[in-house]
Amino acid sequence: MRAMKDSGVLWIGNIPVDWKLVSVKRLFSIGRGRVIAQTELDETGYPVYSSQTKDNGCLGYLDTYDYDYPQLTWTTDGANAGSIFLRTGYYNCTNVCGTLSPIDDLVDLRYQKYALEHIAYNERRIDTNGYKIMNNEMAIIKTLLPPLSIQHQIADYLDIKCAQIDTIIAKEQSVIEKLQEYKRAIITQAITRGLNPSAKMKKNRPEWIGMVPEHWDVKKIKYLTSKIGSGKTPKGGSDVYTDEGVLFIRSQNVYNGYFDLSSVAFISHEIDSTMSNTRVYRNDVLLNITGGSIGRSCLYESDEPANVNQHVCIIRCNNQMKPKFMQYFWNSRIGKISIDIYQSGANREGLNFTEIGNILIPTPELYEQNQIIDYLDGKCGVINNVIQQKHSLINKLTEYKQSLIYEVVTGKKEVPHV
């Protein structure tokens, strides 16, 4: 067993005695990308990397490139601050990407990517817009420097192991996507054609709703609701959020059919009292109306006091529409199509209340809405349980991968030659 020493850094812990702890600025020339407007981007050419993690951070393409050598980049600010990438080939970076180009040949970039993924995540600082690690802050971060042969050995090992884990995660994610599409198809079938396969059908406009039972109506949402309106962010923004008080629902909490309260915020009762028009009550349908999560919808089924911000719309049904039926509509294909059509205008960034009110929804009698709700609750419940199991497995695999990287890059786990 190799001899170890205290690194002096809490989130690194003990390291082998022959390893060094070195400031990033001693190993890398530190730079930054440039401002690249969205309007400059094309669908082909040389990749432009930005702060996002989707698509490996690729925002689009240019017909020119700024870099033609391997280096590390990191996201300087925002939710993904501290994310580390290894860039190769010909490429560009935006101004929210810091760049790390090795000064000499003592560095295996693959090893440093793995090491800095762990270290930089713990070094980032909280900012009003999420997190930050700016160039001067990255420069003084301490990173690990094993002997070069050990760096190669660790990088080879982790390349193989992480690829194996990522392959399993990708397969599980693919299954989840297929299950979600299957669930959406079941919901769409039930809320447009009902549960009686022998029912007489009639053509309907708009055409994307398709055939509906002859005895059903198709009505605008504004005639089926007593309220369509969104909330607001209280004066002071995130600075007034508290650890307890009145639940403050934001778009990141609203998903298709459920709430995610892992990043929940609260506001004081005093602030809530100034926002009485945006309070949420049991059986309110909540719909995200802006941004990348537009169209996600769930039903508020609690008596706990709550409020919403301006990115979430409250839809309160009247006595002609069951709230759960309305929520299933938004989670169906025709609900998504309706939103896409209203978003089709140039530079359209969200839905307004007039547009929501004018969207058409199949409207069976209340007793039939209840039957459909019961049917979908049963069908979707089974699918949701399987999806939850898949998510749990993905979380465990992700945690195992992070743990493995930490153990290996800090020398706590020796790796075989590969």
ZAMARGU-4260 file (C-alpha; in steps of 0.2 Angstrom, whole numbers, plus 5000, padded with zeros to 4 digits):
<rodrens>
0) 5000/5000/5000 | 5007/5017/4995 | 5012/5030/5008 | 5000/5045/5010 | 5001/5063/5016
5) 4988/5076/5020 | 4986/5087/5005 | 4979/5102/5016 | 4964/5104/5005 | 4948/5097/5013
10) 4940/5091/4997 | 4956/5082/4991 | 4961/5074/5007 | 4976/5062/5008 | 4987/5060/4993
15) 5002/5049/4989 | 5018/5056/4996 | 5027/5058/4979 | 5012/5068/4972 | 5013/5087/4971
20) 4999/5100/4974 | 5002/5114/4962 | 4993/5130/4957 | 4984/5130/4941 | 4993/5145/4935
25) 5010/5135/4937 | 5004/5122/4924 | 4993/5132/4912 | 4992/5148/4902 | 4975/5155/4907
30) 4964/5163/4894 | 4946/5166/4889 | 4935/5165/4874 | 4927/5179/4865 | 4910/5187/4863
35) 4901/5177/4849 | 4883/5183/4845 | 4869/5170/4842 | 4866/5178/4825 | 4884/5173/4820
40) 4881/5155/4822 | 4877/5142/4808 | 4873/5124/4807 | 4889/5118/4800 | 4907/5123/4802
45) 4919/5123/4817 | 4910/5121/4834 | 4907/5135/4846 | 4908/5130/4864 | 4899/5140/4878
50) 4892/5138/4896 | 4879/5124/4892 | 4883/5106/4896 | 4870/5099/4883 | 4878/5093/4867
55) 4895/5094/4875 | 4893/5113/4877 | 4892/5116/4858 | 4881/5131/4855 | 4883/5131/4836
60) 4896/5133/4822 | 4906/5146/4813 | 4916/5145/4797 | 4932/5150/4806 | 4941/5144/4821
65) 4951/5152/4835 | 4960/5137/4842 | 4968/5122/4834 | 4977/5114/4849 | 4971/5103/4863
70) 4967/5112/4880 | 4955/5112/4894 | 4940/5124/4895 | 4929/5128/4910 | 4913/5137/4912
75) 4916/5153/4921 | 4899/5158/4928 | 4881/5152/4929 | 4873/5135/4935 | 4887/5125/4926
80) 4901/5135/4933 | 4916/5124/4936 | 4912/5112/4923 | 4928/5106/4914 | 4929/5100/4896
85) 4944/5093/4885 | 4943/5102/4868 | 4953/5095/4853 | 4953/5099/4835 | 4948/5116/4828
90) 4935/5125/4838 | 4929/5142/4846 | 4924/5147/4864 | 4913/5161/4870 | 4917/5173/4883
95) 4909/5162/4897 | 4923/5149/4894 | 4940/5150/4902 | 4954/5141/4893 | 4969/5131/4901
100) 4983/5128/4889 | 4997/5118/4896 | 5014/5127/4898 | 5025/5111/4896 | 5024/5093/4894
105) 5022/5088/4912 | 5003/5088/4910 | 4991/5074/4904 | 4976/5085/4899 | 4964/5070/4901
110) 4970/5067/4919 | 4969/5086/4923 | 4951/5086/4916 | 4946/5072/4929 | 4955/5080/4943
115) 4949/5098/4940 | 4931/5091/4938 | 4931/5087/4956 | 4942/5101/4963 | 4934/5116/4953
120) 4916/5111/4958 | 4921/5113/4976 | 4931/5129/4973 | 4917/5139/4964 | 4909/5153/4974
125) 4890/5157/4975 | 4885/5172/4964 | 4868/5181/4962 | 4866/5171/4945 | 4872/5155/4952
130) 4891/5152/4953 | 4907/5159/4947 | 4925/5154/4944 | 4934/5168/4935 | 4951/5168/4928
135) 4960/5175/4943 | 4951/5163/4954 | 4955/5148/4943 | 4973/5153/4943 | 4976/5150/4962
140) 4966/5134/4963 | 4977/5120/4969 | 4977/5104/4957 | 4986/5088/4959 | 5001/5083/4949
145) 5006/5065/4950 | 5021/5059/4940 | 5017/5059/4921 | 5017/5040/4919 | 5004/5039/4933
150) 4994/5053/4925 | 4994/5043/4909 | 4989/5027/4918 | 4975/5035/4928 | 4968/5044/4912
155) 4968/5027/4902 | 4959/5018/4917 | 4946/5032/4919 | 4943/5034/4900 | 4938/5015/4900
160) 4928/5015/4916 | 4919/5031/4913 | 4914/5026/4895 | 4907/5010/4902 | 4897/5019/4915
165) 4891/5032/4902 | 4885/5019/4890 | 4874/5011/4903 | 4867/5028/4908 | 4864/5032/4890
170) 4854/5016/4888 | 4844/5019/4903 | 4840/5037/4898 | 4835/5030/4881 | 4822/5019/4890
175) 4816/5033/4900 | 4813/5043/4885 | 4803/5029/4876 | 4793/5026/4892 | 4789/5045/4892
180) 4784/5045/4874 | 4773/5029/4877 | 4765/5038/4892 | 4761/5054/4881 | 4753/5043/4868
185) 4742/5034/4881 | 4737/5051/4888 | 4734/5058/4870 | 4723/5043/4865 | 4712/5045/4881
190) 4709/5063/4881 | 4705/5064/4862 | 4696/5048/4859 | 4690/5043/4876 | 4689/5025/4883
195) 4675/5018/4872 | 4682/5011/4856 | 4665/5009/4848 | 4660/5028/4851 | 4655/5037/4835
200) 4668/5050/4831 | 4668/5067/4822 | 4681/5077/4813 | 4687/5092/4823 | 4696/5108/4820
205) 4710/5112/4823 | 4716/5097/4814 | 4730/5093/4827 | 4716/5087/4839 | 4710/5075/4826
210) 4694/5064/4829 | 4685/5066/4845 | 4669/5057/4851 | 4653/5064/4843 | 4645/5069/4860
215) 4661/5079/4866 | 4663/5097/4864 | 4680/5106/4860 | 4681/5123/4870 | 4693/5137/4872
220) 4702/5136/4889 | 4696/5153/4894 | 4678/5147/4895 | 4683/5132/4906 | 4693/5143/4919
225) 4690/5156/4933 | 4708/5162/4932 | 4723/5162/4920 | 4737/5172/4927 | 4756/5171/4933
230) 4765/5176/4948 | 4780/5188/4950 | 4797/5189/4958 | 4796/5199/4974 | 4806/5215/4976
235) 4824/5210/4980 | 4823/5194/4970 | 4833/5179/4976 | 4840/5190/4991 | 4823/5189/5000
240) 4821/5170/4998 | 4821/5161/5015 | 4824/5143/5022 | 4806/5142/5028 | 4789/5151/5026
245) 4778/5151/5011 | 4783/5139/4997 | 4788/5149/4982 | 4786/5139/4966 | 4797/5143/4951
250) 4798/5135/4934 | 4812/5123/4939 | 4800/5115/4951 | 4787/5112/4938 | 4788/5096/4928
255) 4776/5085/4918 | 4765/5078/4931 | 4775/5081/4946 | 4785/5094/4957 | 4803/5094/4959
260) 4806/5102/4976 | 4825/5099/4977 | 4829/5117/4974 | 4814/5124/4982 | 4813/5142/4989
265) 4802/5151/5002 | 4796/5168/5005 | 4791/5176/5021 | 4772/5178/5026 | 4774/5197/5025
270) 4780/5196/5007 | 4767/5183/5003 | 4754/5195/5010 | 4758/5208/4996 | 4756/5195/4982
275) 4738/5189/4986 | 4734/5188/4968 | 4747/5176/4964 | 4744/5163/4977 | 4742/5145/4973
280) 4728/5134/4979 | 4724/5116/4979 | 4719/5109/4962 | 4727/5124/4953 | 4735/5118/4937
285) 4753/5126/4935 | 4760/5128/4918 | 4778/5135/4913 | 4776/5149/4901 | 4793/5154/4897
290) 4811/5147/4893 | 4817/5130/4889 | 4804/5122/4901 | 4789/5130/4893 | 4774/5118/4893
295) 4779/5108/4908 | 4763/5106/4919 | 4758/5099/4935 | 4743/5099/4947 | 4745/5107/4964
300) 4738/5095/4976 | 4742/5102/4993 | 4734/5113/5006 | 4751/5121/5010 | 4752/5140/5006
305) 4761/5143/4990 | 4765/5157/4978 | 4773/5157/4960 | 4784/5168/4950 | 4781/5176/4933
310) 4787/5161/4923 | 4773/5150/4930 | 4755/5152/4925 | 4741/5148/4937 | 4726/5140/4928
315) 4711/5138/4939 | 4697/5127/4932 | 4678/5131/4934 | 4664/5118/4936 | 4665/5112/4918
320) 4683/5106/4919 | 4692/5094/4931 | 4709/5101/4935 | 4717/5084/4933 | 4710/5082/4915
325) 4717/5099/4911 | 4734/5094/4918 | 4734/5078/4907 | 4729/5089/4892 | 4745/5099/4894
330) 4755/5083/4896 | 4748/5076/4880 | 4755/5078/4862 | 4741/5090/4857 | 4745/5101/4872
335) 4763/5102/4867 | 4758/5105/4849 | 4746/5119/4854 | 4760/5128/4863 | 4772/5125/4849
340) 4760/5133/4837 | 4758/5149/4848 | 4777/5150/4849 | 4780/5149/4831 | 4781/5168/4829
345) 4798/5176/4827 | 4808/5179/4843 | 4793/5172/4853 | 4799/5168/4870 | 4784/5163/4880
350) 4765/5162/4881 | 4753/5176/4886 | 4737/5173/4895 | 4726/5178/4880 | 4735/5164/4870
355) 4733/5151/4884 | 4714/5156/4885 | 4712/5153/4866 | 4719/5136/4866 | 4706/5123/4862
360) 4704/5107/4873 | 4693/5092/4871 | 4679/5093/4884 | 4669/5078/4888 | 4655/5078/4902
365) 4662/5078/4920 | 4658/5060/4923 | 4668/5055/4908 | 4682/5066/4913 | 4683/5057/4929
370) 4683/5040/4921 | 4697/5046/4910 | 4707/5053/4925 | 4705/5036/4934 | 4711/5026/4919
375) 4726/5038/4916 | 4731/5038/4935 | 4732/5019/4934 | 4741/5018/4918 | 4753/5032/4921
380) 4756/5027/4939 | 4764/5010/4933 | 4774/5019/4920 | 4780/5032/4932 | 4786/5019/4944
385) 4797/5011/4931 | 4804/5028/4926 | 4808/5032/4944 | 4817/5015/4946 | 4827/5020/4930
390) 4831/5037/4937 | 4837/5029/4954 | 4848/5018/4944 | 4855/5033/4934 | 4858/5043/4950
395) 4867/5028/4958 | 4878/5026/4943 | 4882/5044/4942 | 4887/5044/4961 | 4898/5029/4958
400) 4906/5037/4944 | 4910/5053/4954 | 4916/5043/4968 | 4927/5032/4957 | 4935/5048/4949
405) 4938/5056/4966 | 4947/5040/4973 | 4958/5038/4958 | 4963/5055/4954 | 4968/5058/4972
410) 4978/5042/4973 | 4967/5034/4986 | 4963/5020/4974 | 4978/5012/4964 | 4973/5008/4946
415) 4980/4993/4935 | 4989/4996/4919 | 4977/4995/4905
</rodrens>
